[in-house]
Amino acid sequence: MRKYKIALFYYSQTGQACAIADSVCKPFVLAGDNIVHKEIVPEDPYPFPWSAMDFFQVFPESRLGISCKLRPMDLSDVEDADLVIIAGQSWYLSWSMPLHAFFQSDNIKNYLRGRDIIVTMGCRNMWTMTQCKTREYIREAGGHYVGFISLQDKAANLVSVITIIRWLFYNKKGATRFLPAAGVSLEDINHADVFGQIIREALERNDFMGLQDSLMRERAVTFLPTVYFIEKNGYRLWGQWAKFIIGKGQYKDAGRKPYLRLFCVYLFFVLYVVSPVGMIFFFLTYPFRRASLRKARQEMCYELS
């Protein structure tokens, strides 16, 4: 049996994105393949746990795709890789700043050209706009986007807001008497090795046509129409906020702190006051949205090119 070399590029503050990717890679490891881990490292690391202000400071740049500086990465040991896996997470309905920087790097673009690429990510529950940006980045680099896996927190939307805040600000991930554990469940992470087996079989056949269909049969991505409705509208509005705040100062500029605080108030008002009303509107108009939602699900979950 042929042995393969897999280049695994990852950025993970909490370890969740890395755990998902490692689970996907488990069948490769068991088969004796070589997994070369390549960590994406910002020159100025982001904190974990976050302070509230540090967390909101990354909002405009992350939403607008403005990259940070990364430490140089040696690619000489993965030039002969048979497959590329990129693992990360979304921040503010787009890639985290280190992932934006990774995809925007000329060195990485040259490396990805002509290569088969799988993307894995962990998120709270909103991934569709990040998926759109991923397609754009890989298309620009000239890579072959052959598979996408997005695991998410399955708690109710407004509940997961609370649990993710506990995790990111206070490093309290575990369940409490009233709240579930934050993040992607251990069960779902462990289940991700099923995706790895499917991917490895496709690699052995040297045929990735239909790979995403096979991954979707094992629930590689969950498309929730209500969450998509919220995310699509939020993405547009957050873009306007991000441009407004950028105009008040660059990253970590003290001059934009009052506007970030204002965005924070706006965000929680929308989450807990506006979005419930929006959900009522969504369900009342659902019969008129069925065709467009079916099309959106197909585009987001199955169409990678």
C-alpha positions in Angstrom: 0.0 0.0 0.0 1.4 3.4 -1.0 2.2 5.8 1.8 1.2 9.5 1.5 2.5 12.8 2.8 -0.1 15.2 4.1 0.7 18.9 4.7 -1.5 20.0 7.5 -1.6 23.8 8.0 -3.4 25.0 11.1 -4.1 27.9 13.4 -5.7 27.0 16.7 -5.9 29.1 19.9 -8.0 26.8 22.0 -6.9 23.6 20.3 -10.3 22.8 18.9 -9.4 23.4 15.2 -6.3 21.3 15.7 -8.3 18.5 17.4 -10.7 18.4 14.5 -7.9 18.2 11.9 -6.1 15.5 13.9 -9.2 13.4 14.0 -9.7 13.8 10.3 -6.0 12.7 9.8 -6.4 9.7 12.1 -7.0 7.1 9.3 -3.8 8.5 7.6 -1.8 8.0 10.7 -3.1 4.4 11.2 -2.2 3.7 7.6 1.4 4.8 8.3 1.2 8.0 6.2 3.3 11.1 7.1 1.4 14.0 8.5 3.5 17.1 8.5 2.1 19.7 10.9 2.7 23.3 9.8 1.5 25.8 12.4 0.4 29.3 11.3 2.0 31.6 13.8 1.3 35.4 14.0 4.3 37.6 14.8 2.2 39.2 17.6 0.2 36.2 19.0 -3.4 36.7 19.9 -4.3 36.1 23.6 -6.2 33.2 25.0 -8.3 33.7 27.1 -9.2 37.0 25.5 -10.0 40.3 27.2 -13.2 41.8 26.0 -11.4 44.7 24.3 -8.8 42.5 22.6 -11.6 40.3 21.3 -13.5 43.2 19.7 -10.3 44.8 18.4 -10.0 42.1 15.8 -13.5 42.5 14.6 -13.0 45.1 11.7 -9.9 43.5 10.3 -11.3 40.0 10.5 -14.6 40.9 8.9 -12.9 42.8 6.1 -10.1 40.3 5.5 -7.2 42.5 6.6 -4.3 40.2 7.4 -1.8 40.3 10.3 1.9 39.5 10.0 2.9 35.9 10.2 6.2 34.3 11.1 8.0 33.0 8.0 7.1 29.4 7.2 9.5 26.9 5.7 7.7 24.8 3.0 10.7 22.7 1.9 9.5 19.6 3.8 6.0 19.6 2.2 6.9 20.4 -1.4 6.2 16.7 -2.2 2.9 16.5 -0.3 0.2 14.5 -1.9 -2.6 16.5 -0.2 -3.0 19.8 1.7 -5.3 20.2 4.7 -6.0 23.7 6.1 -7.6 23.9 9.5 -8.8 27.0 11.3 -11.8 28.9 12.6 -14.0 31.8 11.8 -14.0 35.1 13.6 -16.8 37.5 13.0 -18.4 35.7 10.1 -15.1 35.4 8.2 -11.7 33.7 8.6 -9.6 34.6 11.7 -6.9 37.1 10.9 -4.1 34.5 10.8 -6.0 32.5 8.2 -6.6 35.6 6.1 -2.9 36.3 6.3 -2.1 32.7 5.4 -4.3 32.7 2.3 -3.1 36.1 1.2 0.6 35.2 1.4 2.3 35.1 -2.0 4.5 32.3 -0.8 1.4 30.3 0.2 -0.4 31.1 -3.0 2.5 29.8 -5.0 2.6 26.7 -2.9 -1.2 26.0 -3.2 -1.2 26.3 -7.0 -2.3 23.1 -8.6 -2.6 21.2 -5.3 -5.6 19.3 -4.0 -6.9 21.1 -0.8 -9.2 20.0 2.0 -10.4 22.7 4.5 -11.6 21.9 8.0 -13.0 24.3 10.5 -14.7 24.6 13.9 -17.2 27.3 14.5 -20.0 28.4 16.8 -22.6 27.9 14.1 -22.0 30.4 11.3 -19.7 29.3 8.5 -21.3 30.1 5.2 -19.6 33.4 4.6 -16.3 31.9 5.5 -16.9 29.2 3.0 -17.5 31.8 0.3 -14.2 33.5 1.2 -12.4 30.1 1.1 -13.6 29.4 -2.4 -12.4 32.9 -3.4 -8.9 32.4 -1.9 -8.3 28.9 -3.3 -9.6 30.0 -6.8 -7.2 33.0 -6.7 -4.3 30.7 -5.7 -5.1 28.2 -8.5 -5.6 25.3 -6.1 -8.1 22.5 -6.4 -10.7 22.8 -3.6 -11.9 19.2 -3.2 -13.4 19.0 0.3 -14.9 21.1 3.1 -15.7 20.0 6.6 -17.3 22.4 9.2 -18.1 21.2 12.7 -20.1 23.4 14.9 -21.5 23.9 18.4 -25.0 22.3 18.4 -26.4 24.3 21.3 -29.2 26.8 20.6 -28.0 30.0 19.0 -28.5 32.3 21.9 -27.3 29.7 24.4 -24.0 29.2 22.5 -23.4 32.9 22.7 -23.2 32.6 26.5 -21.1 29.4 26.4 -18.6 30.8 23.9 -18.1 34.0 26.0 -17.4 31.8 29.1 -14.8 29.9 27.1 -13.1 32.7 25.2 -13.0 35.2 28.0 -12.6 33.0 31.1 -11.4 29.7 29.7 -14.4 27.9 31.1 -15.4 25.3 28.5 -17.1 22.7 30.6 -20.8 22.2 31.1 -22.6 23.7 34.2 -25.9 22.9 35.8 -27.7 25.2 33.3 -25.4 25.4 30.3 -23.8 22.8 27.9 -20.1 22.7 27.3 -18.9 25.2 24.8 -17.7 24.5 21.3 -17.8 21.4 19.1 -18.7 18.3 21.1 -16.0 15.6 21.7 -18.4 13.1 20.0 -18.4 15.2 16.8 -14.7 15.7 16.9 -14.1 11.9 17.3 -16.5 11.2 14.5 -14.4 13.3 12.1 -12.1 10.3 11.5 -14.9 9.0 9.3 -14.2 11.9 7.0 -10.5 11.1 7.0 -11.2 7.5 5.8 -13.4 8.9 2.9 -10.7 11.3 2.0 -7.9 8.7 2.0 -10.0 6.3 -0.2 -10.4 9.2 -2.7 -6.6 9.8 -2.5 -5.9 6.2 -3.2 -8.2 6.3 -6.2 -6.6 9.6 -7.3 -10.1 10.8 -7.9 -11.7 13.6 -5.8 -14.8 13.9 -8.0 -17.8 13.4 -5.7 -15.7 13.6 -2.6 -17.8 16.4 -1.1 -21.0 14.4 -1.8 -19.5 11.5 0.2 -18.4 13.8 3.0 -21.9 15.3 3.2 -23.5 11.8 3.6 -21.6 11.7 6.9 -22.7 15.1 7.9 -19.5 17.0 7.2 -21.4 20.3 7.1 -24.7 21.2 8.8 -26.8 23.9 7.0 -29.4 25.6 9.1 -31.7 27.9 7.1 -32.5 30.1 10.1 -28.8 30.6 11.0 -28.0 31.2 7.3 -30.7 33.9 7.2 -29.2 35.6 10.3 -25.6 35.2 9.0 -26.2 36.6 5.5 -27.9 39.7 6.9 -25.3 40.1 9.7 -22.4 39.8 7.3 -23.6 42.8 5.3 -24.3 44.9 8.3 -21.1 44.0 10.1 -19.2 45.0 6.9 -20.6 48.5 7.3 -19.7 48.6 11.0 -16.2 47.3 10.2 -15.6 50.0 7.6 -16.9 52.7 10.0 -14.6 51.6 12.8 -11.6 51.2 10.6 -12.1 54.8 9.7 -11.7 55.8 13.3 -8.3 54.1 13.7 -6.2 51.1 12.9 -5.8 47.9 14.9 -5.4 48.6 18.6 -5.7 52.3 18.1 -7.1 53.9 21.2 -9.2 56.2 19.1 -11.5 53.5 18.0 -12.2 51.9 21.4 -15.5 53.9 22.0 -16.8 52.7 18.6 -15.9 49.1 19.4 -17.8 49.5 22.7 -20.8 50.8 20.7 -20.6 47.9 18.3 -20.6 45.5 21.4 -23.8 47.1 22.6 -25.3 46.9 19.1 -24.2 43.2 18.8 -25.9 42.0 22.0 -29.0 44.1 21.2 -29.3 42.4 17.8 -28.6 39.0 19.2 -31.2 39.1 22.0 -33.8 41.6 20.8 -33.7 41.9 17.0 -32.9 38.3 16.0 -35.9 36.7 17.8 -38.2 39.1 15.9 -36.2 38.3 12.7 -36.8 34.6 13.3 -40.6 35.2 13.5 -40.3 37.1 10.2 -38.2 34.3 8.7 -40.8 31.6 9.6 -43.7 33.7 8.3 -42.0 34.1 5.0 -40.4 30.6 4.8 -42.8 29.3 2.1 -41.5 32.0 -0.2 -37.8 31.2 0.6 -37.8 27.5 0.0 -36.3 27.6 -3.5 -33.6 30.1 -2.6 -32.7 28.2 0.5 -32.4 24.9 -1.4 -30.1 26.7 -3.8 -28.0 28.2 -1.0 -27.6 24.9 0.7 -26.4 23.3 -2.6 -23.9 26.2 -3.2 -22.6 26.3 0.4 -22.4 22.6 1.1 -21.6 20.9 -2.2 -20.1 23.4 -4.7 -16.5 24.1 -4.0 -15.2 25.5 -7.3 
